[in-house]
Amino acid sequence: ASAAATILTPIAISNTIELDFGNLAASGTIGTCVLATDNSRSTTGGVTEMAGGTPTAASFTVTGVAAATYTITLPAGATTVSDGANTMTIDTWTSNPAGTGTLTGGTSTLLVGATLNVGVNQPGGVYNTSNVGGSGEFTVTVNYQ
């Protein structure tokens, strides 16, 4: 008798572009900024889109076995961004492709958008996950299907 085994190339994901909501203004009313996977954004409540900055969905390169499908797991909860003294949360994660993707030619681009929750009279500042009070990087996971 003979035996055989095939070991597949491990699936991998690497971040190529960071999530950035661009420049926003807060007011005396809470609100949100929804950043879609096509880099468009919309605001609610007391949040106003401002010129400057470059709103961009997070972009990841997924690599592995050509033509394989993979599942996408987005963050389960909120991520905190901080300016060192003040915080906001990011949640309601979306992706393109959504749920599953295909490694055409062994590679795929995965885009991730989300919702930024802006508080009443949110203080001005540069908010990110790596400042003191931020939650650190958010995690997106892929697995062969």
C-alpha positions as CSV (number, residue, x, y, z in Angstrom):
1,A,0.0,0.0,0.0
2,S,1.1,3.5,-0.5
3,A,0.4,6.7,1.5
4,A,0.3,10.4,0.6
5,A,-0.2,13.7,2.2
6,T,-0.5,17.2,0.8
7,I,0.5,20.1,3.0
8,L,-1.1,23.4,1.9
9,T,0.6,26.7,2.0
10,P,-0.6,28.4,5.3
11,I,-3.0,31.3,4.8
12,A,-1.5,34.6,5.8
13,I,-2.8,38.2,6.2
14,S,-0.8,41.4,6.3
15,N,-2.0,44.9,6.9
16,T,-1.1,47.3,4.0
17,I,-3.2,50.4,4.8
18,E,-4.4,51.6,8.2
19,L,-8.0,52.5,9.0
20,D,-8.4,56.3,9.0
21,F,-11.6,58.3,9.4
22,G,-10.0,61.5,8.2
23,N,-10.7,64.9,9.7
24,L,-14.0,65.4,11.6
25,A,-15.5,68.1,13.8
26,A,-17.6,67.4,17.0
27,S,-20.4,69.4,18.5
28,G,-22.7,69.4,21.5
29,T,-24.5,66.3,20.1
30,I,-23.2,62.8,20.0
31,G,-22.7,61.3,16.6
32,T,-20.9,58.8,14.4
33,C,-18.7,58.6,11.3
34,V,-19.3,55.5,9.2
35,L,-16.3,54.6,7.0
36,A,-17.3,52.2,4.2
37,T,-14.9,49.8,2.5
38,D,-14.9,52.0,-0.6
39,N,-13.4,54.9,1.5
40,S,-16.7,56.8,1.5
41,R,-17.9,58.1,4.8
42,S,-21.2,59.4,6.3
43,T,-21.9,61.1,9.5
44,T,-24.8,61.3,12.0
45,G,-25.7,63.5,14.9
46,G,-23.3,66.3,15.7
47,V,-20.4,65.0,13.6
48,T,-19.3,67.0,10.6
49,E,-16.9,65.9,7.8
50,M,-14.0,68.3,7.4
51,A,-11.6,68.9,4.6
52,G,-8.1,67.4,4.9
53,G,-7.0,64.0,6.0
54,T,-7.6,61.0,3.8
55,P,-10.4,58.7,4.9
56,T,-9.3,55.1,4.1
57,A,-10.7,51.7,4.9
58,A,-8.1,49.3,6.3
59,S,-6.6,47.2,3.6
60,F,-5.1,43.7,4.1
61,T,-3.4,41.3,1.6
62,V,-4.4,37.7,2.1
63,T,-2.2,35.0,0.6
64,G,-2.4,31.2,0.4
65,V,-3.4,28.4,-2.0
66,A,-4.7,29.6,-5.4
67,A,-8.5,29.4,-5.8
68,A,-9.0,28.5,-2.1
69,T,-11.8,30.2,-0.2
70,Y,-11.4,31.7,3.3
71,T,-13.6,32.9,6.1
72,I,-13.1,36.4,7.6
73,T,-13.5,37.1,11.3
74,L,-13.8,40.8,12.2
75,P,-13.3,42.2,15.7
76,A,-16.0,41.0,18.0
77,G,-16.3,44.2,20.0
78,A,-15.2,47.8,20.1
79,T,-11.7,49.2,19.7
80,T,-10.7,52.3,21.6
81,V,-8.8,55.2,20.1
82,S,-7.2,57.9,22.3
83,D,-5.4,61.2,22.1
84,G,-3.7,60.3,25.3
85,A,-6.4,61.8,27.6
86,N,-9.7,61.3,25.8
87,T,-11.2,58.3,24.1
88,M,-13.7,57.2,21.4
89,T,-14.7,53.7,20.3
90,I,-14.8,52.1,16.9
91,D,-17.3,49.3,16.3
92,T,-19.8,47.9,13.7
93,W,-17.0,46.4,11.5
94,T,-17.6,45.7,7.8
95,S,-15.5,44.0,5.2
96,N,-15.3,43.6,1.4
97,P,-15.5,40.7,0.6
98,A,-18.0,40.1,3.4
99,G,-17.9,36.8,5.3
100,T,-15.8,34.8,2.8
101,G,-13.2,35.5,0.1
102,T,-11.4,33.7,-2.7
103,L,-7.7,33.6,-3.2
104,T,-7.7,34.3,-6.9
105,G,-4.1,33.4,-8.1
106,G,-3.2,32.8,-4.4
107,T,-3.9,36.4,-3.3
108,S,-6.8,38.6,-2.3
109,T,-7.4,42.1,-1.0
110,L,-9.6,42.5,2.1
111,L,-11.0,45.9,3.0
112,V,-12.3,46.7,6.4
113,G,-14.5,49.7,7.4
114,A,-16.2,50.6,10.7
115,T,-18.1,53.2,12.7
116,L,-16.4,55.8,14.9
117,N,-18.5,56.9,17.9
118,V,-17.9,60.6,18.7
119,G,-18.9,62.0,22.1
120,V,-20.6,65.3,23.0
121,N,-18.0,68.1,22.6
122,Q,-15.3,65.5,21.9
123,P,-12.0,67.3,22.5
124,G,-9.8,68.0,19.5
125,G,-6.8,65.8,19.0
126,V,-5.1,63.1,17.0
127,Y,-6.8,59.9,18.2
128,N,-5.3,56.4,17.5
129,T,-5.1,53.0,19.0
130,S,-1.4,53.3,20.0
131,N,-1.8,56.4,22.2
132,V,-2.1,55.9,26.0
133,G,-5.7,54.9,26.6
134,G,-6.0,53.3,23.2
135,S,-6.8,49.5,23.0
136,G,-3.9,48.7,20.6
137,E,-4.3,47.2,17.2
138,F,-7.6,45.5,16.2
139,T,-7.4,42.0,14.8
140,V,-8.9,40.6,11.6
141,T,-8.5,36.8,11.2
142,V,-8.7,34.7,8.0
143,N,-8.9,30.9,7.8
144,Y,-9.3,28.4,5.0
145,Q,-12.9,27.4,4.5
